Amino acid sequence: MSPPIELSRFAQLKATGDLPSPRGVALAIIRMTQDAEVPMSELARVIKTDPAFVGRLVKAANGLAGGQRRAIVAVHEALMVLGLPAVRTMALGFSLLSNYRKGHCAGFDYGLFWSSSLLMALSMQTLMQRLRLAAADEAFSAGLLSRVGELAMATAYPVEYSRVLETLRRSPERRLLDLEHQALAMTHADLGAAMLADWGLPAVFYEPIRYFEQPDKAAFSEGSREFGMLQSLILARALTEICQAPEAEQSALMVMSLRWAQRLGLSREEFVDMCVRVAGQWVEWGKLLQFDTAATPDFATLGQEPASADGTVGGGVTAASGLKVMLVEREEAERQVLRSVLEDAGHQVFESRGGQRLIEQVLDVQPNMLVMGQSEPGLEQGRLIRGLRATRVGRAMYILLLTPEDDEQAMEAFEAGADDFLQRPLRTRLFAARLNAGQRVVRLQQELERDRDEIRHFAAELAISNRRLQEAALTDALTGVPNRRYALERMQQEWAAVVRNHRPLSVMIIDLDDFKPINDAFGHDIGDMVLRQTADALRGALRGQDVLCRTGGDEFLVICPETGLEAARACAERLRLAAEHLRVETGGPVLQLTVSIGVAARDDTMADVDALIKRADRGVYQAKEQGRNAVGLVVPS
């Protein structure tokens, strides 16, 4: 892919010091965490000097734990759960949040920006816990920074960017990215991706962030991690819009969001559960960060189309055969004639004299058909139709114009997207015939949409079934952790990532001590209990970013991304203690066991993944030779 932004342009911007950047304690944390061997005690000491960051870090760690572990209350515990990469990016994100709550760009809503960014962070974290495309803690930070390009533009070009935003408010049908490029010769998407790359975020995050607002320009191969991240960011943005949209727009946004959720293999129930969880966390974080958060909707009812009290069902079609029709006519006498024809045809009529609020009125009613006669002065028909066609509701609407003879505005309206016209003076029979023709078009559209819904529903069920089959193929049936096949695939992915980005990678091989005698003495049922409970104990002692896999009978593999040798050894020691303290409940004898762990970290002497795993395997033999219940490291000579 091409660079996010011309490098010389970005270097000049960065040199001016006008771009948002971390400050104070956060800057010290970022510098310290660039060293993978930094002592946790020293890092904890620096973090404790910023009580606000301590609270946010501990809350983030508890959010990852998801109630599966005891509550985390200490900084060093939060560090163990999150890991250095996540701490670094969280320090960056929360520093920007603290220092850029206000600014000089008059048209930029800083409070709304950070509230939206927080929703993106929580949505990405929850999605990654479900989809496992990336570490959930890093996804939180990536979501928090996903729109940092907008903040950068508001900070570096406050006057110019305020004009851009004002143009967007006047012409909502236009795209922000296009207006930015026209005014500043760059976009917030490109600038944000360049900043994230400069701050050290992996490409698997900053490249999808560059494209999630313009996915048609992305060139990610389907099935790649980047493609999955792109889809996740789009869905996170959709969830964010639901939470912050006016109540009248939430249901339509939910329908659109469910389509994106289906593409990721999420059922409606799963997505609704995710929405409820994210919205609850958003309110809690809002209190912590002192943000205003809107009242969260009842997600379970959004996007459904039950019959209403006035007899309308589905997309606004009456229980009989009529349509929802918005009638626009400023002359009372004309309006009465038109209304009479519409009601005689069985349609439900909503009236308007037109004017500047007409688009808002149409979007509130969401009619199937718009019959537009003379409007109040100040409303251009072409502009109205373009504005409507830019919305989901407006694209599906049938628009019938009532025009005087030789009206040039009618031609402009057709170019803007009108469907049909009828010249004045009005002939009621011809008007009724045109209404019938429009009704047939609307019915055909509705039938097509129902067919599409059925296909989407079938495709969603098929995607869910395929995903469950895929998960079953990659999961160990006994312990519930990923199996050997998943471990090998994930190792290849992590290896490719660290080779590109020159980041650390460690693995651990865990072997249960004297497991065979347990099997022989108590039978395989008891042996299975030992394996299950040991896997649970090991999983509970790992950080959020680490991946535990069962690769053989009594052998486990732990993949530790972004982790150097010393940090991996500390993690291995924690796992050893977790196994040592475990009491396996069997319904009979309570069993104890220990583990021997081999630890290895990637270095430049290793040609491939196999070399890394073999070194960890030698560490297991070394631990066995030390008398078992030990951690073994083979350091290259």
C-alpha positions as CSV (number, residue, x, y, z in Angstrom):
1,M,0.0,0.0,0.0
2,S,1.1,3.6,-0.6
3,P,2.3,5.7,2.4
4,P,-0.5,7.2,4.4
5,I,0.7,10.7,3.5
6,E,3.6,12.3,1.7
7,L,6.5,11.7,4.2
8,S,8.0,15.2,3.7
9,R,4.6,16.8,4.3
10,F,4.2,14.8,7.5
11,A,7.7,15.5,8.6
12,Q,7.1,19.3,8.2
13,L,3.9,19.1,10.1
14,K,5.5,17.1,12.9
15,A,8.5,19.6,13.0
16,T,6.1,22.5,13.6
17,G,5.0,21.0,16.9
18,D,1.4,21.7,16.0
19,L,0.2,18.1,15.9
20,P,-1.3,16.5,19.0
21,S,1.4,14.7,21.0
22,P,1.7,13.1,24.5
23,R,3.0,15.1,27.4
24,G,4.3,14.7,31.0
25,V,4.0,11.3,32.7
26,A,2.5,9.8,29.5
27,L,5.6,10.7,27.5
28,A,7.8,9.2,30.2
29,I,5.7,6.0,30.1
30,I,5.9,5.8,26.3
31,R,9.7,6.1,26.4
32,M,10.1,3.6,29.2
33,T,7.9,1.0,27.5
34,Q,10.0,1.1,24.3
35,D,12.5,-1.0,26.3
36,A,11.0,-4.5,26.6
37,E,13.2,-5.2,29.6
38,V,12.0,-2.2,31.7
39,P,11.4,-3.4,35.3
40,M,7.7,-3.5,36.1
41,S,8.4,-1.9,39.5
42,E,10.0,1.1,37.9
43,L,7.2,1.5,35.4
44,A,4.6,1.2,38.2
45,R,6.4,3.8,40.2
46,V,6.2,6.3,37.3
47,I,2.6,5.5,36.6
48,K,1.6,6.1,40.2
49,T,2.7,9.7,39.9
50,D,-0.4,10.3,37.7
51,P,-3.5,9.2,39.8
52,A,-5.9,9.9,36.9
53,F,-4.0,7.5,34.6
54,V,-3.8,4.9,37.4
55,G,-7.6,4.9,37.6
56,R,-8.0,4.5,33.8
57,L,-5.4,1.8,33.6
58,V,-6.9,-0.3,36.3
59,K,-10.4,0.1,34.8
60,A,-9.1,-0.9,31.4
61,A,-7.5,-4.0,32.9
62,N,-10.7,-5.0,34.7
63,G,-12.7,-4.5,31.5
64,L,-10.4,-7.1,29.8
65,A,-10.8,-9.5,32.7
66,G,-14.6,-9.3,32.1
67,G,-15.5,-10.6,35.5
68,Q,-13.6,-13.9,35.0
69,R,-10.8,-12.9,37.5
70,R,-10.9,-11.2,40.8
71,A,-11.0,-7.4,40.6
72,I,-7.7,-5.8,39.8
73,V,-6.9,-3.0,42.2
74,A,-3.1,-2.5,42.0
75,V,-1.0,-1.0,39.2
76,H,1.4,-3.9,38.9
77,E,-1.5,-6.3,38.5
78,A,-2.9,-4.1,35.7
79,L,0.5,-4.0,34.0
80,M,0.7,-7.8,34.1
81,V,-2.8,-8.1,32.5
82,L,-2.3,-5.5,29.9
83,G,1.4,-5.9,28.8
84,L,3.8,-3.2,27.7
85,P,2.4,-2.5,24.2
86,A,-1.1,-1.8,25.5
87,V,0.2,0.3,28.3
88,R,2.2,2.4,25.9
89,T,-0.8,3.1,23.5
90,M,-3.2,3.7,26.4
91,A,-0.8,6.3,27.9
92,L,-0.7,7.9,24.5
93,G,-4.5,7.9,24.0
94,F,-5.3,9.1,27.5
95,S,-2.7,11.8,27.4
96,L,-4.2,13.2,24.2
97,L,-7.6,13.0,25.8
98,S,-6.5,14.9,28.9
99,N,-4.6,17.6,27.0
100,Y,-6.9,18.2,24.0
101,R,-10.3,18.4,25.6
102,K,-10.6,21.9,24.3
103,G,-8.9,23.8,21.4
104,H,-9.0,26.7,19.0
105,C,-11.1,25.2,16.2
106,A,-14.5,26.8,16.7
107,G,-16.4,24.3,14.5
108,F,-14.9,21.2,16.1
109,D,-16.9,19.6,19.0
110,Y,-14.1,18.3,21.2
111,G,-16.5,16.7,23.7
112,L,-18.4,14.8,21.1
113,F,-15.1,13.7,19.4
114,W,-13.7,12.1,22.6
115,S,-17.1,10.6,23.6
116,S,-17.2,9.0,20.1
117,S,-13.6,7.9,20.4
118,L,-14.3,6.2,23.7
119,L,-17.3,4.3,22.2
120,M,-15.0,3.2,19.3
121,A,-12.4,2.0,21.9
122,L,-15.0,0.0,23.9
123,S,-16.6,-1.4,20.7
124,M,-13.2,-2.5,19.3
125,Q,-12.2,-4.1,22.6
126,T,-15.4,-6.1,22.8
127,L,-15.2,-7.2,19.1
128,M,-11.6,-8.4,19.5
129,Q,-12.6,-10.4,22.6
130,R,-15.1,-12.1,20.4
131,L,-13.3,-12.3,17.0
132,R,-9.6,-12.8,18.3
133,L,-8.2,-10.9,15.4
134,A,-5.9,-8.9,17.7
135,A,-5.2,-8.3,21.4
136,A,-8.3,-6.7,22.9
137,D,-6.2,-4.3,25.0
138,E,-4.4,-3.0,21.9
139,A,-7.7,-2.8,20.0
140,F,-9.1,-0.5,22.8
141,S,-6.2,1.9,22.2
142,A,-6.5,1.7,18.5
143,G,-10.2,2.5,18.7
144,L,-9.5,5.4,21.0
145,L,-7.1,6.8,18.4
146,S,-9.0,5.8,15.3
147,R,-10.1,9.3,14.5
148,V,-7.1,11.2,15.8
149,G,-6.5,12.6,12.3
150,E,-9.6,14.8,12.9
151,L,-8.2,16.1,16.1
152,A,-4.9,16.7,14.4
153,M,-6.5,18.8,11.7
154,A,-8.5,20.8,14.2
155,T,-5.3,21.4,16.1
156,A,-2.9,22.2,13.3
157,Y,-5.4,24.2,11.1
158,P,-8.1,25.5,13.4
159,V,-9.4,28.3,11.1
160,E,-9.3,26.3,7.9
161,Y,-10.8,23.2,9.4
162,S,-13.6,25.1,11.0
163,R,-14.5,26.3,7.6
164,V,-14.5,22.7,6.3
165,L,-16.8,21.6,9.1
166,E,-19.1,24.6,8.4
167,T,-19.3,23.6,4.7
168,L,-20.2,20.1,5.8
169,R,-23.0,21.3,8.0
170,R,-24.5,23.4,5.2
171,S,-24.1,20.5,2.7
172,P,-24.5,17.2,4.6
173,E,-24.7,15.2,1.4
174,R,-20.9,15.9,0.8
175,R,-18.1,13.8,2.3
176,L,-15.8,15.2,5.0
177,L,-12.8,13.5,3.4
178,D,-13.5,15.2,0.0
179,L,-13.9,18.6,1.7
180,E,-10.6,18.1,3.6
181,H,-8.7,17.2,0.5
182,Q,-10.1,20.1,-1.4
183,A,-9.2,22.6,1.4
184,L,-6.0,21.2,2.8
185,A,-4.7,18.8,0.2
186,M,-4.9,15.8,2.6
187,T,-7.5,14.0,4.7
188,H,-7.8,13.2,8.4
189,A,-7.7,9.4,7.4
190,D,-4.2,9.7,5.9
191,L,-2.9,12.1,8.5
192,G,-4.2,9.9,11.4
193,A,-2.7,6.7,9.9
194,A,0.7,8.5,9.5
195,M,0.6,9.6,13.1
196,L,-0.3,6.2,14.4
197,A,2.5,4.6,12.3
198,D,4.9,7.2,13.7
199,W,3.8,6.4,17.3
200,G,4.6,2.7,16.7
201,L,1.2,1.1,16.3
202,P,1.3,-2.0,14.2
203,A,0.3,-1.8,10.5
204,V,-2.6,-4.2,11.3
205,F,-4.2,-1.3,13.1
206,Y,-3.2,1.9,11.3
207,E,-3.8,0.6,7.8
208,P,-7.5,-0.4,8.4
209,I,-7.9,2.9,10.4
210,R,-6.8,4.7,7.2
211,Y,-9.6,3.1,5.2
212,F,-12.5,2.2,7.4
213,E,-14.4,5.5,6.4
214,Q,-13.6,4.7,2.7
215,P,-13.6,0.9,2.5
216,D,-14.0,0.9,-1.3
217,K,-10.4,2.2,-1.6
218,A,-8.9,-0.6,0.6
219,A,-7.0,-3.4,-1.1
220,F,-6.9,-6.0,1.8
221,S,-7.4,-9.6,0.8
222,E,-10.5,-11.1,2.1
223,G,-9.7,-13.3,5.1
224,S,-6.6,-11.3,6.1
225,R,-6.3,-9.8,9.6
226,E,-6.3,-6.3,8.1
227,F,-9.6,-7.1,6.3
228,G,-11.1,-8.3,9.5
229,M,-9.9,-5.2,11.4
230,L,-11.4,-3.0,8.6
231,Q,-14.8,-4.7,9.0
232,S,-14.6,-4.5,12.8
233,L,-13.8,-0.7,12.7
234,I,-16.8,-0.2,10.4
235,L,-19.1,-2.0,12.8
236,A,-17.6,-0.2,15.8
237,R,-18.3,3.1,14.0
238,A,-21.9,2.0,13.3
239,L,-22.4,1.1,17.0
240,T,-21.0,4.5,18.0
241,E,-23.5,6.3,15.7
242,I,-26.4,4.3,17.2
243,C,-25.5,5.4,20.7
244,Q,-25.2,9.1,19.7
245,A,-27.9,9.5,17.1
246,P,-31.3,11.1,17.7
247,E,-33.9,8.6,18.7
248,A,-35.7,8.8,15.4
249,E,-32.6,7.7,13.5
250,Q,-31.5,4.8,15.8
251,S,-33.7,2.1,14.3
252,A,-32.5,2.7,10.8
253,L,-28.9,2.7,11.9
254,M,-29.4,-0.5,13.8
255,V,-30.6,-2.2,10.6
256,M,-27.5,-1.1,8.8
257,S,-25.3,-2.2,11.7
258,L,-26.9,-5.7,11.8
259,R,-25.8,-6.1,8.1
260,W,-22.2,-5.4,9.1
261,A,-22.5,-7.6,12.1
262,Q,-23.6,-10.5,9.9
263,R,-20.6,-10.1,7.7
264,L,-18.5,-10.8,10.8
265,G,-20.5,-13.8,11.7
266,L,-22.4,-12.2,14.6
267,S,-26.1,-13.0,15.0
268,R,-28.6,-10.3,16.0
269,E,-28.7,-11.6,19.6
270,E,-24.9,-11.6,19.8
271,F,-24.7,-8.0,18.4
272,V,-27.5,-6.8,20.7
273,D,-25.6,-8.3,23.7
274,M,-22.5,-6.5,22.5
275,C,-24.3,-3.2,22.2
276,V,-25.7,-3.5,25.7
277,R,-22.3,-4.3,27.1
278,V,-20.5,-1.5,25.3
279,A,-23.2,1.1,26.1
280,G,-23.0,0.2,29.8
281,Q,-19.2,0.5,29.8
282,W,-19.5,3.8,27.9
283,V,-21.7,5.3,30.7
284,E,-19.2,4.1,33.4
285,W,-16.2,5.4,31.5
286,G,-18.1,8.7,30.9
287,K,-18.4,9.2,34.7
288,L,-14.7,8.4,35.2
289,L,-13.6,10.8,32.4
290,Q,-16.3,13.4,33.1
291,F,-18.0,13.1,29.7
292,D,-21.6,13.6,28.9
293,T,-23.1,10.3,27.6
294,A,-26.5,10.1,26.0
295,A,-29.3,7.8,27.3
296,T,-28.6,4.4,25.8
297,P,-31.5,3.0,23.6
298,D,-33.3,-0.3,24.0
299,F,-31.1,-2.2,21.5
300,A,-33.3,-5.3,21.6
301,T,-36.2,-3.4,20.0
302,L,-34.2,-1.4,17.5
303,G,-34.4,-2.4,13.8
304,Q,-37.6,-4.4,14.3
305,E,-40.7,-3.6,12.4
306,P,-43.8,-4.5,14.4
307,A,-47.2,-3.2,13.6
308,S,-47.8,0.3,15.1
309,A,-50.9,1.7,16.8
310,D,-51.9,3.5,13.7
311,G,-52.0,0.3,11.6
312,T,-48.7,0.8,9.8
313,V,-46.3,-2.1,9.6
314,G,-42.8,-2.8,8.2
315,G,-41.5,0.1,6.2
316,G,-44.5,2.3,6.8
317,V,-47.0,0.3,4.7
318,T,-50.5,0.4,6.1
319,A,-52.2,-2.8,7.1
320,A,-54.4,-2.5,4.1
321,S,-52.8,-1.7,0.7
322,G,-51.9,2.0,1.0
323,L,-48.6,3.8,1.4
324,K,-47.2,6.4,3.7
325,V,-47.3,9.6,1.6
326,M,-45.8,13.0,2.5
327,L,-47.7,15.7,0.6
328,V,-45.9,19.1,0.2
329,E,-48.1,21.9,-1.0
330,R,-48.3,25.5,0.3
331,E,-51.7,26.4,-1.2
332,E,-54.5,25.1,1.1
333,A,-57.1,24.5,-1.7
334,E,-54.6,22.5,-3.8
335,R,-53.6,20.5,-0.7
336,Q,-57.2,19.5,0.1
337,V,-57.7,18.2,-3.5
338,L,-54.5,16.2,-3.4
339,R,-55.2,14.9,0.0
340,S,-58.7,13.7,-1.0
341,V,-57.3,11.8,-4.0
342,L,-54.6,10.2,-1.8
343,E,-57.0,9.2,0.9
344,D,-59.5,7.8,-1.6
345,A,-56.7,5.6,-2.9
346,G,-56.2,4.2,0.7
347,H,-52.9,6.0,1.4
348,Q,-51.9,7.5,4.8
349,V,-51.2,11.2,4.2
350,F,-48.8,13.5,6.1
351,E,-49.0,17.2,5.1
352,S,-46.4,19.9,4.9
353,R,-46.2,23.5,3.5
354,G,-42.5,22.9,2.8
355,G,-39.8,25.3,3.9
356,Q,-36.4,24.9,5.4
357,R,-37.4,22.1,7.8
358,L,-38.8,19.9,5.1
359,I,-35.9,17.5,5.0
360,E,-36.2,17.0,8.8
361,Q,-40.0,16.5,8.5
362,V,-39.5,13.9,5.8
363,L,-36.9,12.0,7.7
364,D,-39.2,12.0,10.8
365,V,-42.1,10.6,8.9
366,Q,-40.1,8.2,6.6
367,P,-42.8,8.0,3.9
368,N,-42.8,5.6,1.0
369,M,-43.7,8.4,-1.4
370,L,-43.1,12.1,-1.6
371,V,-45.6,14.2,-3.6
372,M,-44.1,17.6,-4.0
373,G,-46.0,20.6,-5.3
374,Q,-45.4,24.2,-4.5
375,S,-43.2,24.8,-1.4
376,E,-42.7,27.8,0.8
377,P,-40.0,30.2,-0.6
378,G,-36.4,29.4,0.1
379,L,-36.4,25.7,-0.7
380,E,-34.8,24.6,-4.0
381,Q,-36.3,21.3,-5.2
382,G,-33.0,20.0,-6.6
383,R,-31.1,20.6,-3.4
384,L,-34.0,19.0,-1.4
385,I,-33.9,15.8,-3.5
386,R,-30.1,15.5,-3.5
387,G,-30.2,15.9,0.3
388,L,-32.9,13.1,0.6
389,R,-31.1,10.8,-1.8
390,A,-28.0,11.1,0.4
391,T,-29.9,9.4,3.2
392,R,-31.0,5.7,3.6
393,V,-34.7,6.7,3.8
394,G,-34.5,9.1,0.9
395,R,-32.9,6.6,-1.4
396,A,-35.8,4.2,-1.1
397,M,-38.5,6.9,-1.5
398,Y,-40.6,7.4,-4.6
399,I,-40.6,11.2,-5.5
400,L,-43.5,12.5,-7.7
401,L,-43.3,16.2,-8.7
402,L,-46.2,18.4,-9.6
403,T,-44.8,21.1,-11.9
404,P,-46.1,24.0,-13.9
405,E,-45.6,23.9,-17.7
406,D,-42.1,24.6,-19.0
407,D,-40.6,24.6,-15.5
408,E,-36.8,24.4,-15.8
409,Q,-36.6,23.6,-12.2
410,A,-38.4,20.3,-13.0
411,M,-35.5,19.2,-15.2
412,E,-33.0,20.1,-12.5
413,A,-35.0,18.0,-10.0
414,F,-35.0,15.1,-12.4
415,E,-31.2,15.4,-12.6
416,A,-31.1,15.4,-8.8
417,G,-33.0,12.1,-8.6
418,A,-36.8,12.6,-9.0
419,D,-38.8,9.6,-10.2
420,D,-41.8,11.1,-12.1
421,F,-43.7,14.4,-12.7
422,L,-47.1,15.6,-13.4
423,Q,-47.8,19.0,-15.0
424,R,-50.3,21.4,-13.7
425,P,-53.2,22.2,-14.0
426,L,-53.9,19.0,-12.1
427,R,-56.2,16.3,-13.6
428,T,-57.2,14.0,-10.7
429,R,-57.6,10.9,-12.8
430,L,-54.1,11.2,-14.3
431,F,-52.8,12.0,-10.8
432,A,-54.4,8.8,-9.4
433,A,-52.9,6.8,-12.3
434,R,-49.4,8.2,-11.6
435,L,-49.9,7.3,-7.9
436,N,-50.8,3.7,-8.9
437,A,-47.7,3.5,-11.1
438,G,-45.6,4.8,-8.2
439,Q,-47.2,2.4,-5.8
440,R,-46.3,-0.6,-8.1
441,V,-42.6,0.6,-8.0
442,V,-42.7,0.9,-4.2
443,R,-44.2,-2.6,-3.9
444,L,-41.6,-4.1,-6.2
445,Q,-38.9,-2.4,-4.1
446,Q,-40.4,-3.8,-0.9
447,E,-40.6,-7.3,-2.4
448,L,-37.0,-7.0,-3.5
449,E,-35.9,-5.9,0.0
450,R,-37.8,-8.8,1.6
451,D,-36.0,-11.2,-0.8
452,R,-32.7,-9.5,0.1
453,D,-33.5,-9.8,3.8
454,E,-34.2,-13.5,3.4
455,I,-30.9,-14.0,1.6
456,R,-29.1,-12.0,4.2
457,H,-30.7,-14.0,6.9
458,F,-29.7,-17.2,5.2
459,A,-26.2,-15.9,4.6
460,A,-25.9,-14.8,8.2
461,E,-27.0,-18.2,9.5
462,L,-24.6,-19.9,7.1
463,A,-21.8,-17.6,8.2
464,I,-22.5,-18.4,11.8
465,S,-22.5,-22.1,11.1
466,N,-19.3,-21.8,9.2
467,R,-17.7,-19.8,12.0
468,R,-18.8,-22.3,14.6
469,L,-17.4,-25.1,12.5
470,Q,-14.2,-23.2,12.1
471,E,-13.9,-22.5,15.8
472,A,-14.6,-26.2,16.5
473,A,-11.8,-27.1,14.1
474,L,-9.4,-24.8,15.9
475,T,-10.5,-25.6,19.5
476,D,-9.4,-28.4,21.8
477,A,-12.7,-30.2,22.7
478,L,-11.5,-31.2,26.2
479,T,-10.0,-28.0,27.6
480,G,-11.8,-25.4,25.4
481,V,-8.5,-23.7,24.5
482,P,-7.1,-23.4,21.0
483,N,-5.6,-26.6,19.6
484,R,-2.4,-27.4,17.8
485,R,-3.7,-26.4,14.4
486,Y,-4.6,-22.9,15.7
487,A,-1.3,-22.6,17.5
488,L,0.7,-23.3,14.3
489,E,-1.4,-20.9,12.2
490,R,-1.2,-18.1,14.9
491,M,2.6,-18.6,15.3
492,Q,3.1,-18.1,11.6
493,Q,1.0,-14.9,11.7
494,E,2.9,-13.5,14.7
495,W,6.2,-14.5,13.1
496,A,5.4,-12.6,10.0
497,A,4.4,-9.6,12.0
498,V,7.5,-9.4,14.2
499,V,9.7,-9.9,11.1
500,R,8.1,-6.9,9.5
501,N,8.0,-4.6,12.5
502,H,11.0,-5.9,14.4
503,R,9.1,-6.5,17.6
504,P,9.8,-9.1,20.3
505,L,8.0,-12.5,20.4
506,S,8.3,-15.2,23.0
507,V,6.8,-18.6,23.5
508,M,6.5,-21.0,26.4
509,I,6.1,-24.8,26.2
510,I,4.4,-26.2,29.3
511,D,4.6,-29.9,30.2
512,L,2.7,-31.4,33.1
513,D,5.0,-33.3,35.5
514,D,4.2,-37.0,36.2
515,F,0.9,-36.9,34.4
516,K,1.1,-40.5,33.1
517,P,1.1,-41.9,36.7
518,I,-2.1,-40.0,37.4
519,N,-3.7,-41.5,34.3
520,D,-2.5,-45.0,35.2
521,A,-3.6,-44.8,38.8
522,F,-7.0,-43.0,38.5
523,G,-8.0,-43.6,34.9
524,H,-8.5,-41.3,31.9
525,D,-11.7,-39.6,33.3
526,I,-9.6,-38.2,36.2
527,G,-6.8,-37.4,33.8
528,D,-9.2,-35.3,31.7
529,M,-10.3,-33.4,34.9
530,V,-6.7,-32.7,35.6
531,L,-6.1,-31.3,32.1
532,R,-9.3,-29.2,32.1
533,Q,-8.6,-27.6,35.5
534,T,-5.0,-27.1,34.8
535,A,-5.8,-25.3,31.5
536,D,-8.3,-23.0,33.4
537,A,-5.6,-22.2,36.0
538,L,-3.0,-21.4,33.4
539,R,-5.4,-19.3,31.4
540,G,-6.4,-17.3,34.5
541,A,-2.8,-16.5,35.2
542,L,-2.0,-15.2,31.7
543,R,-2.2,-11.6,30.4
544,G,-4.9,-10.6,28.0
545,Q,-2.6,-10.6,25.0
546,D,-1.1,-14.1,25.6
547,V,-2.6,-17.2,23.8
548,L,-2.7,-20.6,25.5
549,C,-3.0,-23.6,23.2
550,R,-3.1,-27.4,23.9
551,T,-0.6,-29.0,21.4
552,G,-0.5,-32.5,22.7
553,G,-1.6,-34.9,25.4
554,D,-0.2,-33.1,28.4
555,E,1.6,-30.3,26.6
556,F,0.6,-26.7,26.2
557,L,2.0,-23.8,24.2
558,V,1.8,-20.1,25.1
559,I,2.3,-17.5,22.5
560,C,3.4,-14.1,23.9
561,P,3.3,-11.3,21.3
562,E,5.3,-8.1,22.0
563,T,7.2,-9.9,24.9
564,G,10.9,-10.1,25.5
565,L,12.7,-13.0,27.3
566,E,12.7,-11.5,30.8
567,A,9.0,-10.6,30.6
568,A,8.2,-14.1,29.3
569,R,10.2,-15.7,32.1
570,A,8.3,-13.6,34.7
571,C,5.0,-14.8,33.1
572,A,6.2,-18.4,33.1
573,E,7.0,-18.2,36.8
574,R,3.5,-17.0,37.4
575,L,2.1,-19.9,35.5
576,R,4.3,-22.3,37.4
577,L,3.0,-21.0,40.7
578,A,-0.6,-21.2,39.5
579,A,-0.2,-24.9,38.7
580,E,1.7,-25.5,41.9
581,H,-1.1,-24.0,44.0
582,L,-3.9,-25.7,42.1
583,R,-5.9,-28.4,43.9
584,V,-7.7,-30.6,41.3
585,E,-11.2,-31.5,42.5
586,T,-12.2,-34.9,41.2
587,G,-15.1,-35.8,43.4
588,G,-12.8,-38.1,45.2
589,P,-9.1,-37.5,45.9
590,V,-7.9,-34.0,45.6
591,L,-4.8,-34.1,43.4
592,Q,-1.8,-31.8,43.1
593,L,0.6,-31.5,40.2
594,T,3.4,-29.3,38.9
595,V,4.6,-28.1,35.5
596,S,7.9,-27.7,33.8
597,I,8.1,-24.7,31.5
598,G,10.5,-23.9,28.7
599,V,10.8,-20.3,27.6
600,A,12.4,-18.9,24.4
601,A,12.4,-15.5,22.7
602,R,12.9,-14.9,19.0
603,D,16.3,-13.6,17.9
604,D,18.1,-12.9,14.6
605,T,19.7,-16.4,14.6
606,M,16.4,-18.1,14.1
607,A,15.3,-18.9,10.6
608,D,11.7,-19.8,11.3
609,V,9.0,-20.6,13.8
610,D,10.3,-24.2,14.2
611,A,13.6,-22.8,15.6
612,L,11.8,-20.8,18.2
613,I,9.7,-23.7,19.3
614,K,12.7,-26.1,19.4
615,R,14.5,-23.7,21.7
616,A,11.5,-23.5,24.1
617,D,11.4,-27.4,23.9
618,R,15.0,-27.5,25.1
619,G,14.0,-25.3,27.9
620,V,11.5,-27.9,29.0
621,Y,14.2,-30.6,29.1
622,Q,16.3,-28.2,31.1
623,A,13.5,-27.7,33.6
624,K,13.0,-31.4,33.9
625,E,16.7,-31.9,34.6
626,Q,16.5,-29.3,37.4
627,G,14.0,-31.6,39.2
628,R,10.7,-30.5,37.6
629,N,8.4,-27.7,38.8
630,A,10.8,-25.2,37.2
631,V,11.2,-22.7,34.4
632,G,14.0,-23.4,31.9
633,L,15.6,-20.9,29.5
634,V,18.1,-21.7,26.8
635,V,20.1,-18.6,26.2
636,P,21.9,-18.5,22.8
637,S,25.7,-18.6,23.1
